[in-house]
């Protein structure tokens, strides 16, 4: 019998789970219909989990620790083959890997410039120090300067995600007729923005915004679920 699944994930000072990588696994577990308990950790706590990757999300199941959202998705498909697949066939897995790379290298850096200070303000002091140091190295400027120009950079962001818009004009989900890990990867990026800021990232009429709303409603509204003191910071 499978023991209870524990999900380790980053959280804001008010306990809101906003990490986009952790949301990939949250949606993946919901997709598989696997109940889990969530444990809040900070950046400094990650090495204490004992994993080799030293990253989150991480899940503990059957006395094993599995790290990294992609590796977790593969593990869940292998461990629970009778449940709805996240990645599917080899071709589907390859397409989802492209979506992951596009999200990590295009969407996330652009999103960070839009929400950098808003995310920072919601962290505890220890996480703030780590976040400022590492993210300012990525940005090449201060968090304040990155976010200060977002009234202008938002237009570039909306243009950069146009491939998603085009895909959704031809099919209901990035995964095709049904959602899968590819959808959860991108949904999680927008979930990060939804929970981190009150700044409007998408126009209401944008097909991407409408797809995101459908994603929030998946699996009995899993996108609205949370643990501890859950405080949605923006009404979708």
RODO-2510 file (C-alpha; in nm, 4 decimals, decimal comma):
residues 236
     n   res          X          Y          Z
     1     x     0,0000     0,0000     0,0000
     2     x     0,1294     0,3460    -0,0905
     3     x     0,1971     0,5629     0,2095
     4     x     0,0665     0,9186     0,2277
     5     x     0,2405     1,1559    -0,0109
     6     x     0,4148     1,4571     0,1379
     7     x     0,4792     1,7595    -0,0848
     8     x     0,7542     1,9985     0,0214
     9     x     0,7091     2,3449    -0,1229
    10     x     0,8078     2,7042    -0,0768
    11     x     0,5555     2,9442     0,0714
    12     x     0,5170     3,3124     0,1405
    13     x     0,5286     3,4529     0,4924
    14     x     0,1475     3,4255     0,5099
    15     x     0,1746     3,0569     0,4027
    16     x     0,0518     3,1146     0,0465
    17     x     0,2018     2,8560    -0,1881
    18     x     0,3035     3,0564    -0,4950
    19     x     0,6072     2,8718    -0,6350
    20     x     0,5358     2,7937    -1,0026
    21     x     0,7494     2,4795    -0,9927
    22     x     0,5637     2,3489    -0,6890
    23     x     0,2297     2,4215    -0,8542
    24     x     0,3314     2,1952    -1,1422
    25     x     0,3414     1,9107    -0,8934
    26     x     0,0280     2,0268    -0,7099
    27     x    -0,1668     2,0069    -1,0349
    28     x     0,0030     1,6800    -1,1259
    29     x    -0,1029     1,5148    -0,8023
    30     x    -0,4584     1,6434    -0,8480
    31     x    -0,4575     1,5184    -1,2073
    32     x    -0,3630     1,1726    -1,0820
    33     x    -0,6159     1,1896    -0,8001
    34     x    -0,3442     1,1394    -0,5381
    35     x    -0,4087     1,2985    -0,1970
    36     x    -0,1132     1,4643    -0,0293
    37     x    -0,0118     1,6764     0,2658
    38     x     0,1881     1,9935     0,2135
    39     x     0,4891     2,0998     0,4184
    40     x     0,6065     2,4601     0,3990
    41     x     0,9811     2,5137     0,3774
    42     x     1,2121     2,8052     0,3076
    43     x     1,5074     2,8232     0,0712
    44     x     1,7470     2,7464     0,3576
    45     x     1,5530     2,4310     0,4459
    46     x     1,5896     2,2627     0,1066
    47     x     1,9278     2,0940     0,1790
    48     x     1,7783     1,9464     0,4977
    49     x     1,5458     1,7292     0,2896
    50     x     1,8445     1,5107     0,2049
    51     x     1,7979     1,5016    -0,1709
    52     x     2,0778     1,5108    -0,4247
    53     x     1,9134     1,7775    -0,6423
    54     x     1,8534     2,0224    -0,3571
    55     x     1,5453     2,1628    -0,5206
    56     x     1,1711     2,1877    -0,4725
    57     x     0,9157     2,0665    -0,5335
    58     x     1,0006     1,7385    -0,3714
    59     x     0,7673     1,4590    -0,2698
    60     x     0,8194     1,1851    -0,0168
    61     x     0,6403     0,8617    -0,0995
    62     x     0,7056     0,5036     0,0077
    63     x     1,0180     0,6216     0,1951
    64     x     1,1572     0,7729    -0,1274
    65     x     1,2297     1,1395    -0,1932
    66     x     1,1662     1,2486    -0,5524
    67     x     1,2806     1,5967    -0,6530
    68     x     1,2164     1,8298    -0,9469
    69     x     0,8740     1,8805    -1,1041
    70     x     0,9638     1,7008    -1,4286
    71     x     1,1118     1,3998    -1,2506
    72     x     0,8077     1,3884    -1,0238
    73     x     0,5725     1,3866    -1,3241
    74     x     0,7657     1,0960    -1,4779
    75     x     0,7668     0,9143    -1,1449
    76     x     0,3920     0,9574    -1,0964
    77     x     0,3209     0,8205    -1,4444
    78     x     0,5437     0,5196    -1,3734
    79     x     0,4222     0,4617    -1,0186
    80     x     0,0517     0,5072    -1,1034
    81     x     0,0133     0,3869    -1,4652
    82     x    -0,3544     0,3079    -1,4122
    83     x    -0,4331     0,6748    -1,3502
    84     x    -0,4634     0,9534    -1,6078
    85     x    -0,1224     1,0139    -1,7689
    86     x     0,0613     1,3407    -1,7261
    87     x     0,3132     1,2976    -2,0079
    88     x     0,1710     1,0137    -2,2137
    89     x     0,3685     0,8670    -2,5041
    90     x     0,7269     0,9496    -2,5979
    91     x     0,6107     1,2084    -2,8524
    92     x     0,3907     1,3770    -2,5937
    93     x     0,6761     1,3783    -2,3475
    94     x     0,9039     1,5405    -2,6043
    95     x     0,6486     1,8155    -2,6767
    96     x     0,6004     1,8776    -2,3043
    97     x     0,9768     1,9149    -2,2628
    98     x     0,9730     2,1942    -2,5220
    99     x     0,6906     2,3649    -2,3319
   100     x     0,8975     2,3379    -2,0133
   101     x     1,2013     2,4981    -2,1778
   102     x     0,9895     2,7771    -2,3304
   103     x     0,8298     2,8465    -1,9938
   104     x     1,1542     2,8394    -1,7958
   105     x     1,3542     3,0520    -2,0390
   106     x     1,0925     3,2895    -2,1815
   107     x     0,7860     3,3153    -1,9573
   108     x     0,9510     3,2996    -1,6153
   109     x     1,2222     3,5638    -1,6782
   110     x     0,9609     3,7994    -1,8240
   111     x     0,7230     3,7286    -1,5370
   112     x     0,9964     3,7937    -1,2804
   113     x     1,0384     4,1477    -1,4140
   114     x     0,6670     4,2060    -1,3632
   115     x     0,6332     4,0693    -1,0084
   116     x     0,9814     4,0842    -0,8523
   117     x     0,9081     4,3210    -0,5646
   118     x     0,5562     4,1886    -0,5108
   119     x     0,6998     3,8390    -0,4593
   120     x     0,9797     3,9728    -0,2406
   121     x     0,7370     4,1604    -0,0136
   122     x     0,5465     3,8393     0,0630
   123     x     0,8511     3,6442     0,1842
   124     x     0,9935     3,6117     0,5317
   125     x     1,3205     3,7910     0,6096
   126     x     1,5499     3,4932     0,5508
   127     x     1,3950     3,4057     0,2163
   128     x     1,4021     3,7720     0,1153
   129     x     1,7801     3,7839     0,1498
   130     x     1,8263     3,4744    -0,0665
   131     x     1,5683     3,5841    -0,3217
   132     x     1,7172     3,9312    -0,3637
   133     x     2,0708     3,8024    -0,4084
   134     x     1,9896     3,5274    -0,6581
   135     x     1,7196     3,7073    -0,8591
   136     x     1,9122     4,0309    -0,8937
   137     x     2,1978     3,8267    -1,0400
   138     x     1,9508     3,6836    -1,2913
   139     x     1,7954     4,0194    -1,3712
   140     x     2,1155     4,2214    -1,3847
   141     x     1,9484     4,4975    -1,1842
   142     x     1,7682     4,5543    -0,8572
   143     x     1,4261     4,4032    -0,7965
   144     x     1,2903     4,7556    -0,7681
   145     x     1,4269     4,8619    -1,1071
   146     x     1,3021     4,5446    -1,2716
   147     x     0,9440     4,5975    -1,1631
   148     x     0,9436     4,9757    -1,2041
   149     x     0,9066     4,9530    -1,5820
   150     x     0,6302     4,6924    -1,5896
   151     x     0,3709     4,9274    -1,7346
   152     x     0,5835     4,9114    -2,0487
   153     x     0,7276     4,5588    -2,0281
   154     x     0,3809     4,4061    -1,9889
   155     x     0,3225     4,4577    -2,3603
   156     x     0,6372     4,2639    -2,4484
   157     x     0,5287     3,9892    -2,2104
   158     x     0,1873     3,9549    -2,3714
   159     x     0,3509     3,9412    -2,7137
   160     x     0,6018     3,6769    -2,6025
   161     x     0,3227     3,4355    -2,5051
   162     x     0,1513     3,4625    -2,8437
   163     x     0,2515     3,1033    -2,9380
   164     x     0,0337     2,9865    -2,6487
   165     x    -0,2522     3,1976    -2,7777
   166     x    -0,2166     3,0502    -3,1269
   167     x    -0,2078     2,6954    -2,9917
   168     x    -0,5236     2,7515    -2,7904
   169     x    -0,7009     2,8843    -3,0984
   170     x    -0,6628     2,5361    -3,2481
   171     x    -0,7173     2,3098    -2,9479
   172     x    -0,8683     2,3247    -2,6011
   173     x    -0,5478     2,2525    -2,4094
   174     x    -0,1767     2,2674    -2,4762
   175     x    -0,1808     1,8903    -2,4382
   176     x    -0,4565     1,8568    -2,7006
   177     x    -0,8109     1,7518    -2,6198
   178     x    -0,7278     1,7014    -2,2521
   179     x    -0,4919     1,8823    -2,0124
   180     x    -0,1614     1,7283    -1,9160
   181     x     0,1764     1,8214    -1,7741
   182     x     0,2404     2,0701    -2,0557
   183     x    -0,0667     2,2663    -1,9443
   184     x     0,0285     2,2512    -1,5791
   185     x     0,3752     2,3879    -1,6557
   186     x     0,2342     2,7051    -1,8114
   187     x    -0,0681     2,7307    -1,5832
   188     x     0,1735     2,7331    -1,2906
   189     x     0,3607     3,0315    -1,4321
   190     x     0,0390     3,2324    -1,4403
   191     x    -0,0610     3,0984    -1,0995
   192     x     0,2654     3,2452    -0,9689
   193     x     0,1592     3,5808    -1,1067
   194     x    -0,1975     3,5518    -0,9791
   195     x    -0,0877     3,4841    -0,6236
   196     x     0,2080     3,7220    -0,6183
   197     x     0,0631     4,0460    -0,7514
   198     x    -0,2480     4,2553    -0,8033
   199     x    -0,1036     4,3824    -1,1312
   200     x    -0,3114     4,2672    -1,4292
   201     x    -0,0927     4,0376    -1,6348
   202     x    -0,3538     3,9404    -1,8957
   203     x    -0,6472     4,1230    -2,0465
   204     x    -0,9781     3,9607    -1,9561
   205     x    -1,0603     3,8911    -2,3208
   206     x    -0,7279     3,7203    -2,3877
   207     x    -0,7769     3,3510    -2,4803
   208     x    -0,4813     3,2748    -2,2536
   209     x    -0,6682     3,4309    -1,9611
   210     x    -0,9778     3,2263    -2,0420
   211     x    -0,7699     2,9059    -2,0653
   212     x    -0,6080     2,9945    -1,7327
   213     x    -0,9485     3,0316    -1,5699
   214     x    -1,0477     2,6878    -1,7016
   215     x    -0,7232     2,5545    -1,5580
   216     x    -0,8027     2,6954    -1,2155
   217     x    -1,1363     2,5150    -1,2258
   218     x    -0,9825     2,1753    -1,3067
   219     x    -1,0001     1,8919    -1,0551
   220     x    -1,2744     2,0482    -0,8417
   221     x    -1,1086     2,3890    -0,8390
   222     x    -0,7650     2,2656    -0,7389
   223     x    -0,6158     2,5938    -0,8602
   224     x    -0,7931     2,7709    -0,5763
   225     x    -0,6926     2,5136    -0,3163
   226     x    -0,4273     2,5741    -0,0553
   227     x    -0,3091     2,4834     0,2899
   228     x    -0,2706     2,6761     0,6104
   229     x    -0,3566     3,0433     0,5802
   230     x    -0,4577     3,0598     0,2156
   231     x    -0,4875     3,4161     0,0900
   232     x    -0,5571     3,4593    -0,2807
   233     x    -0,3947     3,7924    -0,3579
   234     x    -0,5975     3,8575    -0,6671
   235     x    -0,9481     3,7640    -0,7677
   236     x    -0,9202     3,5834    -1,1042
***
